[in-house]
Amino acid sequence: MDLLGERWTMLIVRELARGPKRFGDLSDSLTGIGTTMLAARLKRLQAADVIERAEPAPGVAGYRLTARGERLARALSELMLWGLELSGPYQPGGGSRAALMAMNMQSALDRADRAAPPGTYAFDVGAEHFWLFIPTEGPSVLRDGVPPHPADATLTIAPEDFGALAAGTPFTDLDAVDAGDRDRLVELLQLFQVPSVPS
């Protein structure tokens, strides 16, 4: 807890769980953190072998999770699901970032009773872009940006409609555009939702 209990530390891990980020990307996504504080937290996480230097793009310096950090990110996904019980059911239009909702949806997806259809799925939600890879075996991978190879299916949707989708509204009832393998996307979206919170 001396390491993980420090303010901002777990939020840095949360951001890096979706792939490598530049210092500026982390600063922009963690509203309220000062650059001196961010630098100190990154240095401490590096010393603890949770993160390491990376190149998110050729010639661009940044940070990524180590293997140890990836294990911490998996534990964080359990905490995110647990936290849903504190906030109650998701309310569309509440201002949450789509990528953060997608992290909760991914955690629930990986624990679902039935397997999601394997493939790569791209999501364009307003100004946010992220993608989900479902392997034939093992946990899914959620990353910010565009996929490194063509997606099997792509969903373009407004943030408020993505919130409704996360809460369980079928995407066929929303103002969304899909491309690629529609049947596979529909099957995925039946599982890729914010989990219900027990009352």
Backbone as a ProteinNet text record, in pm:
[ID]
protein_1_A
[PRIMARY]
MDLLGERWTMLIVRELARGPKRFGDLSDSLTGIGTTMLAARLKRLQAADVIERAEPAPGVAGYRLTARGERLARALSELMLWGLELSGPYQPGGGSRAALMAMNMQSALDRADRAAPPGTYAFDVGAEHFWLFIPTEGPSVLRDGVPPHPADATLTIAPEDFGALAAGTPFTDLDAVDAGDRDRLVELLQLFQVPSVPS
[TERTIARY]
82.1	0	85.9	212.3	300.2	316.7	320.5	333.7	197.9	104.3	-21.9	-120	-102.1	-195.7	-170.3	-59	-30.9	-130	-168.6	-264.4	-208.3	-292	-264.9	-202.9	-142.8	-68.5	-157.1	-270.5	-356.7	-421.3	-439.7	-495.2	-393.1	-266.3	-161.1	-162	-171.4	-177.2	-300.1	-413.1	-536.5	-515.8	-451.8	-429.2	-333.5	-228.4	-130	-182.3	-289.8	-348.4	-402.5	-431.4	-482.4	-371.4	-246.7	-134.9	-39.3	77.9	179.6	127.8	178.7	137.6	260.1	255.6	356	325.3	424.9	406.8	290.1	286.3	179.6	41.5	33.8	-95	-144.8	-52	-89.4	-132.3	-58.3	-91.7	-229.6	-260.1	-389.7	-505.3	-484.8	-594.9	-616.5	-516.7	-528.6	-548.2	-667.3	-698.4	-670.2	-587.7	-559.3	-421.2	-354.5	-220.5	-120.8	-28.9	76.1	188.4	266.5	374.2	481	507.2	606.4	557.4	429.7	371.1	370.9	333.2	330.9	470.5	570.4	708.5	752.5	716.2	753.9	686.1	557.1	486.2	543.5	574.1	632.1	767.3	846.6	979.2	964.5	868.5	846.7	796.1	705.4	653.7	762.3	852.1	964.9	1055.6	1085.3	1172.7	1112	979.1	909.7	884.9	936.7	920.8	774	695.5	555.8	543.9	625.4	627.1	770.8	784.9	916.6	904.1	1017.6	1019.6	979	912.4	866.3	863.8	841.8	821.9	683.1	580.6	445.7	442.4	532.8	549.2	698.4	748	891.8	944.7	1047.5	1109.9	1035.1	926.3	846.4	864.8	909.7	932.2	801.4	787.2	667.6	689.4	578	581.1	483.8	511.8	420.9	432.8	335.5	339.4	440.6	509	593.4	503.8	562.7	484.4	424.9	500.2	450.3	335.1	348.5	241.9	116.1	132.1	15.3	-62	9.5	-59.2	-136.1	-77.6	-146.4	-270.6	-261.3	-376.6	-491.5	-459.6	-566.1	-634.6	-556.2	-615.8	-700.6	-656.2	-731.1	-866.8	-873.8	-1002.6	-1103.6	-1056.3	-1146.6	-1195.8	-1106.5	-1146	-1246.2	-1228.9	-1322.7	-1462.8	-1470.5	-1600.8	-1659.8	-1576	-1620.8	-1674.1	-1606.7	-1646.2	-1781.7	-1826.1	-1958.9	-2067.8	-2044.5	-2144.7	-2157.7	-2051.7	-2055.3	-2128.2	-2117.2	-2173.5	-2313.9	-2359.6	-2491.3	-2485.3	-2598.4	-2599.4	-2550.1	-2492.1	-2440.4	-2554.9	-2536.7	-2637.3	-2582.7	-2637.2	-2589.7	-2589.6	-2488.1	-2476.4	-2410.4	-2353.9	-2289.5	-2151.2	-2099.3	-1971.6	-1851.2	-1869.3	-1756.8	-1693	-1561.7	-1493.2	-1531	-1550.2	-1590.8	-1486.6	-1358.5	-1253.7	-1257.2	-1295.4	-1304.1	-1424.3	-1536.4	-1651.6	-1613.1	-1538.3	-1497.8	-1410	-1332.1	-1250.7	-1340.1	-1447.9	-1543.6	-1612.6	-1648	-1714.9	-1622.1	-1494.1	-1396.2	-1381.5	-1375.5	-1362.2	-1480.4	-1601	-1719.8	-1718.2	-1673.1	-1665.2	-1575.2	-1460.1	-1365.2	-1418.6	-1522.7	-1581	-1715.8	-1757.1	-1887.9	-1893.2	-2014.7	-2034.4	-2007.9	-2027.4	-1999.7	-1891.4	-1821	-1708.8	-1757.2	-1686.4	-1714.3	-1651.7	-1704.6	-1648.2	-1507.4	-1408.6	-1271.7	-1263.6	-1171.5	-1149.6	-1103.3	-1086.6	-1046.1	-1160.6	-1198.1	-1312.8	-1266.6	-1293.5	-1256.1	-1378.6	-1356.4	-1463.3	-1422.4	-1507.4	-1490.5	-1606.9	-1576.2	-1680.2	-1651.8	-1718.7	-1686.3	-1540.3	-1465	-1322.1	-1234.3	-1293.6	-1215.2	-1210.8	-1095.4	-1076.6	-1005.1	-1061.2	-996.7	-1038.1	-967	-997.8	-985.6	-1057.4	-1065.1	-1025.6	-932	-891.9	-937.7	-1012.8	-1059.9	-982.9	-892.6	-821	-909.7	-866.5	-943.8	-934	-825.4	-810.3	-744.9	-779.8	-717.8	-797.1	-747.4	-820.1	-812.6	-908.6	-912.9	-809.6	-783.6	-688.4	-761.2	-757.9	-819.4	-709.3	-703.7	-599.1	-659.8	-599.9	-638.4	-587.1	-650.9	-606.2	-674.6	-611.1	-664.5	-587.9	-651.1	-581.7	-463.5	-361.4	-243.6	-267.7	-382.6	-419.9	-569.8	-621.9	-764.3	-855	-954.5	-1049	-1148.3	-1195.8	-1300.9	-1433.6	-1451.9	-1573.2	-1541	-1607.8	-1588.4	-1724.3	-1732.4	-1854.6	-1823.8	-1898.5	-1887.8	-2016.1	-2001.9	-2117.8	-2091.1	-2194.8	-2182.7	-2161.6	-2092.8	-2067.1	-2192.8	-2301.3	-2423.1	-2485.2	-2474.3	-2526.6	-2437.3	-2305.6	-2217	-2252.4	-2289.4	-2333.4	-2457.6	-2552.2	-2672.7	-2637.7	-2545.2	-2498.8	-2436	-2351	-2285.7	-2388	-2499.9	-2603.9	-2698.2	-2678.2	-2756	-2850.5	-2860.6	-2946.7	-2884.7	-2958.7	-2902.7	-2856.6	-2740.9	-2687.6	-2775.8	-2858.6	-2950.7	-3059.7	-3078.3	-3176.3	-3114.8	-2984.6	-2913.4	-2867.4	-2825	-2771.3	-2623.6	-2595	-2458.2	-2435.6	-2310.1	-2271.5	-2173.4	-2198.4	-2107.1	-2048.8	-1929.6	-1863.1	-1796.5	-1785.7	-1722.1	-1824.2	-1784.7	-1866.3	-1974.1	-2090.3	-2198.8	-2247.7	-2260.9	-2309.8	-2216.8	-2086.8	-1989.5	-1994.8	-2011.9	-2021.7	-2145.1	-2257.6	-2380.9	-2361.3	-2298.9	-2274.1	-2183.1	-2078.7	-1988.5	-2063	-2143.8	-2209.5	-2315.7	-2357.3	-2448.9	-2376.2	-2242.4	-2161.2	-2081.3	-2046.9	-1960.8	-2045.4	-2080.2	-2167.8	-2119.7	-2158	-2131.4	-2214.3	-2151.6	-2228	-2333.8	-2439.5	-2544.4	-2489.3	-2533.1	-2489.9	-2597.6	-2560.9	-2663.4	-2720.3	-2852.1	-2914.8	-2912.7
-121.1	0	126.6	116.2	233	279.7	185.7	220.6	249.2	155.3	165.1	262.7	293	382.1	529.2	561.6	701.7	754.8	879.8	941.5	937.6	906.1	901	770.9	693.5	574.9	477	439.4	341.7	400	531.9	593.8	591.4	603.7	590	448	350	209.3	186.3	244.9	231.6	283.7	398.9	455.3	369	317.8	235.9	94.9	54.9	-77.4	-85.3	29.8	32.5	60.1	37.8	51.7	162.5	165.4	266.8	408.5	501.3	641.7	731.7	847.2	950.7	1024.9	1092.8	1171.8	1268.4	1338.6	1435.2	1372.1	1249	1178.3	1149.9	1105.4	1076.5	1204.6	1311.2	1438.7	1487.6	1472.4	1516.8	1433.5	1302.7	1215.3	1216.5	1256.5	1261.3	1406.3	1456.5	1595.8	1627.4	1729.4	1771.7	1734.1	1641	1603.5	1704.3	1749.5	1838.7	1758.6	1823.1	1751.6	1701.7	1778.3	1734.5	1609	1607.4	1489.9	1369.9	1390.2	1280.8	1222.5	1308.5	1261	1180.2	1225.5	1153.7	1016.8	1011.3	882.8	786.1	836.2	750.5	695.7	780.2	736.7	627.4	645.2	545.2	413.1	420.3	299.1	228	304	242.8	169.8	232.1	171.2	41.8	34	-85.3	-188.4	-164.1	-255.1	-275.6	-169.3	-172.9	-117.1	-15.8	42.7	50.5	72.5	91.5	190	240.8	330.9	253.9	322.1	258.1	362.4	315.8	404.8	377.7	453.9	432.3	446.8	529.1	545	561.4	528.8	541	680.3	681.9	807.6	886	831.2	900	829	901.9	842.2	832.1	727.2	708.5	601.5	546.7	446.4	335.3	215.5	101.7	17	-69.9	-162.1	-272.4	-315.7	-434.7	-556.6	-676.5	-797.3	-787.9	-733	-714.9	-614.4	-508	-408.8	-465	-553.9	-618.4	-700.5	-767.1	-843.2	-748.5	-633.4	-533.5	-481.7	-462.9	-415.1	-515.5	-644.7	-745.8	-735.6	-709.2	-689.8	-562.3	-460.1	-335.3	-357	-447.8	-473.5	-528.9	-608.6	-658.7	-542.7	-448.5	-332.3	-245.2	-234.5	-154.9	-215.3	-348	-414	-396	-409.4	-390.1	-248.1	-150.3	-10.9	21.1	-60.6	-36.9	-45.4	-126.3	-140.4	-12.4	68	192.2	303.3	300.5	410.7	381.5	260	225.2	201.5	173.6	144.6	262.6	231.4	336.1	420.6	552	643.9	707.2	676.5	739.7	892	954.7	1099.9	1148.8	1057.9	1096.9	1155	1162.3	1226.5	1135	1007.2	915.5	896.2	879	851.1	711.9	700	571.8	463.3	497	396.3	339.8	421.5	372.7	280.3	317	225.5	94.2	103.6	-16.5	-106.9	-49.4	-132.8	-216.8	-156.4	-233	-339.2	-300.8	-394.5	-510.9	-481.5	-586.4	-682.1	-627.9	-712.9	-808.7	-757.3	-842.7	-944.6	-901.6	-990.6	-1110.9	-1084.2	-1191.6	-1290.3	-1251.3	-1339.7	-1397.6	-1369.4	-1415.1	-1567.1	-1621.6	-1766.5	-1824	-1742.8	-1792.2	-1707.1	-1767.6	-1699.9	-1599.5	-1490.2	-1390.8	-1437.8	-1393.6	-1435.2	-1377	-1461.8	-1412.1	-1310.1	-1218.7	-1119.6	-988	-891.6	-756.1	-661.5	-581.5	-491.2	-348.7	-258.1	-118.3	-37.2	60.8	147.2	292.6	367	510.9	575.9	631.2	688.4	837.7	917.4	1059.9	1077.6	1147.4	1171.1	1057.2	960.5	849.1	732.3	668.7	551.4	444.6	325.8	213.9	85.9	-22.7	-149.5	-263.2	-368.6	-485.8	-608	-686.2	-810.4	-927.2	-1017.7	-1139.3	-1257.3	-1318.4	-1435.4	-1559.7	-1667.6	-1792	-1849.8	-1818.7	-1860.9	-1748.7	-1735.5	-1635.4	-1506	-1411.2	-1285.7	-1193.5	-1105.8	-1008	-897.8	-819.1	-707.2	-582.2	-476.9	-348.7	-245.1	-173.7	-73.7	53.5	166	294.2	304.1	389.1	413.2	321.9	308.8	221.8	91.4	-19.8	-148.5	-150.9	-232	-238.3	-313	-375.6	-447.8	-425.8	-455.1	-429.8	-500.9	-428	-485.3	-576.4	-677.8	-764.6	-689.7	-595.6	-513.6	-382.3	-276.8	-143.5	-85.2	-22.4	45.1	193.2	277.8	422.4	469.6	537.5	569	694.5	771.7	891.9	851.4	934.7	900.1	866.6	945.6	917.6	784	749.2	620.6	505.6	531.7	427.9	400.3	505.7	486.7	399.6	423.7	340.6	197.5	182.1	49.5	-23.4	48.7	-9.6	-57.1	15.6	-18.4	-128.2	-175.3	-288.9	-263.5	-140	-112.9	-176.4	-254.6	-312.9	-203.9	-225.7	-119.9	-97.3	-195.8	-177.5	-75.5	-45	54.8	193.9	206.2	331.7	390.2	513.7	579.8	543.8	432.3	381.4	330	330.9	280.6	166.3	54.8	-58.2	-93.4	-149.3	-194.7	-327.8	-412.4	-542.4	-650.5	-745.5	-862.1	-825	-789.7	-741.2	-849	-972.5	-1079.6	-1099.7	-1096.3	-1114.5	-996.2	-874.9	-756.6	-763.4	-802.5	-815.4	-916.5	-1029.8	-1131.8	-1078.6	-1003.8	-946	-849.7	-762.5	-657.4	-710.9	-835	-896.8	-927	-938.9	-968.5	-847.9	-757.3	-644.1	-530.3	-540.9	-444	-420.6	-308.7	-284.9	-386.7	-461.2	-565.2	-506.9	-584.5	-544.7	-543.9	-448.4	-438.4	-497.8	-596.2	-653.8	-549.2	-555.5	-457.5	-506.5
0	0	0	48.8	42.3	-101.6	-194.9	-336.1	-398.7	-384.3	-456.7	-394.9	-266.9	-199.2	-225.6	-291.3	-320.9	-423.9	-405	-498	-640	-735.5	-879.5	-927.7	-838.7	-883.1	-958.5	-901.8	-968	-1093.9	-1097	-1217.2	-1331.1	-1298	-1399.8	-1454.9	-1366.5	-1409.7	-1496.5	-1458.4	-1537.3	-1679.5	-1692.7	-1826.2	-1908.3	-1845.8	-1917	-1946.1	-1877.9	-1904.3	-2046.6	-2109.3	-2246.3	-2346.5	-2307.4	-2400.1	-2360.3	-2424.5	-2393.3	-2415.6	-2333.8	-2343.4	-2327.5	-2394.6	-2373.9	-2243.1	-2190.7	-2069.2	-2087.2	-2202	-2227.4	-2233.3	-2288.9	-2293.6	-2152.3	-2066.2	-1927	-1856.3	-1876.5	-1813.7	-1858.9	-1987.8	-2040.5	-1986.6	-1972.3	-1930.4	-1779.5	-1702.9	-1557	-1513.8	-1534.5	-1505.6	-1358.9	-1337.8	-1200.6	-1150.6	-1217.5	-1172.7	-1230.8	-1148.4	-1195.3	-1260.5	-1343.9	-1413.5	-1315.8	-1209.4	-1109.7	-1038.2	-1001.5	-934.6	-1027.8	-1154.4	-1250.7	-1268.9	-1283.6	-1299.5	-1178	-1058.2	-936.3	-929.7	-964.3	-961.1	-1064.6	-1184.5	-1288.2	-1244.7	-1183	-1134.3	-1029.2	-938.6	-832.4	-891.6	-988.8	-1052.8	-1133.4	-1193.5	-1264	-1166.6	-1054.2	-953.5	-898.8	-896.9	-845.9	-955.6	-1077.5	-1191.6	-1229.7	-1216.7	-1260	-1401.3	-1431.9	-1565.7	-1614.9	-1745.5	-1804.9	-1920.1	-1963.2	-2078.3	-2202.9	-2295.1	-2418.6	-2528.8	-2650.3	-2764.9	-2822.5	-2779.5	-2834.7	-2986.3	-3038.3	-3184	-3208.3	-3328	-3354.2	-3319.2	-3235.5	-3195.9	-3090.2	-3036.5	-2934.3	-2800.7	-2699.5	-2567.6	-2490.6	-2415.3	-2334.6	-2230.3	-2182	-2075.7	-2108.4	-2056.9	-2069.7	-1944	-1925.5	-1812.5	-1838.8	-1733	-1740.9	-1720.4	-1723.4	-1694.6	-1553.9	-1462	-1324.6	-1323.8	-1402.2	-1412.8	-1475.6	-1573.7	-1636.7	-1533.7	-1442.9	-1337.2	-1244.6	-1217.3	-1135.5	-1207.6	-1338.2	-1415.8	-1410	-1410.4	-1398.5	-1261.7	-1156.9	-1024	-1022.2	-1094	-1102.4	-1168	-1265.5	-1330.6	-1230.1	-1135	-1029	-942.9	-911.8	-832.2	-907.4	-1039.2	-1118.3	-1113.4	-1123.8	-1114.9	-974.8	-874	-736.5	-717.5	-777.9	-763.6	-823.5	-919.4	-977.7	-872.3	-769.4	-663.3	-581.1	-579.1	-502.1	-576.4	-709	-786.9	-838.6	-825.1	-876.7	-1026	-1089.3	-1231.6	-1314.1	-1426.8	-1515.6	-1569.5	-1566.4	-1619.7	-1747.4	-1864.1	-1986.9	-1973.9	-2030.7	-2024	-1897.3	-1817.5	-1692.2	-1708.9	-1831.6	-1855.2	-1845.7	-1826.9	-1818.3	-1955.9	-1958.9	-2084.3	-2132.5	-2262	-2320.6	-2295.7	-2303.6	-2283.2	-2141.5	-2043.9	-1905.8	-1889.4	-1953.2	-1952.3	-2019.2	-2129	-2201.9	-2116	-2024.4	-1935	-1843.4	-1791.2	-1710.1	-1795.1	-1917.1	-2007.4	-2040.7	-2060	-2089.6	-1971	-1850.5	-1731.3	-1719.8	-1745	-1739.9	-1853.3	-1970.7	-2087	-2059.1	-1996.4	-1967.3	-1863.1	-1790.7	-1688.3	-1730.3	-1852.4	-1899.6	-1908.8	-1896.1	-1901.1	-2039.8	-2142.6	-2277.3	-2342.3	-2434.9	-2499.4	-2602.8	-2611.8	-2716.3	-2846.8	-2959.6	-3087.5	-3106.1	-3136.9	-3153.8	-3267	-3255	-3359.6	-3302.9	-3392	-3355.5	-3386.5	-3288.4	-3299.3	-3270	-3361.9	-3345.2	-3303.2	-3215.7	-3166.6	-3186.9	-3255	-3272.3	-3199.6	-3081.6	-2995.4	-2981.3	-3062.4	-3063.9	-3102.1	-3017	-3042.5	-2990.5	-2920.9	-2865.8	-2963.7	-2968.6	-3054.1	-2972.2	-2970	-2902.4	-2972.4	-2940.1	-3005.3	-2904.9	-2935.6	-2849.1	-2930.8	-2878.2	-2943.3	-2857.5	-2917.5	-2849.3	-2907.9	-2831.2	-2882.9	-2874.6	-2937.7	-2927.7	-2787.4	-2716.6	-2576.9	-2498.9	-2373.5	-2288.3	-2281.7	-2200.1	-2180.5	-2301	-2309.8	-2417.7	-2392.7	-2495.9	-2488.6	-2536.2	-2455.8	-2490.1	-2501.1	-2613.8	-2636	-2693.1	-2657.3	-2715.1	-2857.6	-2938	-3073.8	-3174.5	-3290.2	-3395.5	-3395.1	-3434.3	-3431.9	-3529.4	-3499.2	-3585.6	-3716.5	-3730	-3851.8	-3874.3	-3993.5	-4018.7	-3916.6	-3871.1	-3774.1	-3845.3	-3774.4	-3827.9	-3833.7	-3739.5	-3737.5	-3667.7	-3712.5	-3654.9	-3620.1	-3502.8	-3460.1	-3442.1	-3510.4	-3495.5	-3429	-3315	-3232.9	-3151	-3122.7	-3040.3	-2894.2	-2814.9	-2674.2	-2595.1	-2613.8	-2536.3	-2577.8	-2705.3	-2750.1	-2703.5	-2693.1	-2639.1	-2493.7	-2420.1	-2281.9	-2274.9	-2365	-2368.5	-2407.9	-2501.4	-2542.3	-2423.7	-2348.7	-2231.2	-2128.4	-2119.7	-2023	-2072.5	-2198.1	-2245.6	-2360.5	-2410.5	-2525.6	-2650.3	-2726.8	-2849.6	-2945.2	-3008.4	-3093.9	-3215.5	-3251.7	-3364.1	-3330.7	-3200.3	-3158.2	-3143.7	-3172.5	-3151.3	-3285	-3280.3	-3398.8	-3408.9	-3474.7	-3486.3	-3627.6	-3667.8	-3799	-3777.1	-3844.1	-3830.6	-3966.4	-3963.6	-4085.6	-4055.8	-4155	-4136.4	-4105.5	-4022.4	-3990.7	-3888.1	-3938	-3850.7	-3754.4	-3800.2	-3712.8	-3594.1	-3622.1	-3514.1	-3416.5	-3468.4	-3383.6	-3294.5	-3351.7	-3272.7	-3160.1	-3191.8	-3089.4	-2979.8	-3018.2	-2918.3	-2827.6	-2886.3	-2808.8	-2713.8	-2732	-2635.2	-2504.5	-2510.8	-2392	-2344.3	-2434.9	-2405.8	-2351.4	-2220.8	-2155.3	-2011.9	-1956.3	-1813.8	-1736.5	-1646	-1574.6	-1484.6	-1464.8	-1371.4	-1230.1	-1153.8	-1014.1	-926.1	-839.6	-753.3	-658	-634.2	-545.1	-401.6
[MASK]
+++++++++++++++++++++++++++++++++++++++++++++++++++++++++++++++++++++++++++++++++++++++++++++++++++++++++++++++++++++++++++++++++++++++++++++++++++++++++++++++++++++++++++++++++++++++++++++++++++++++

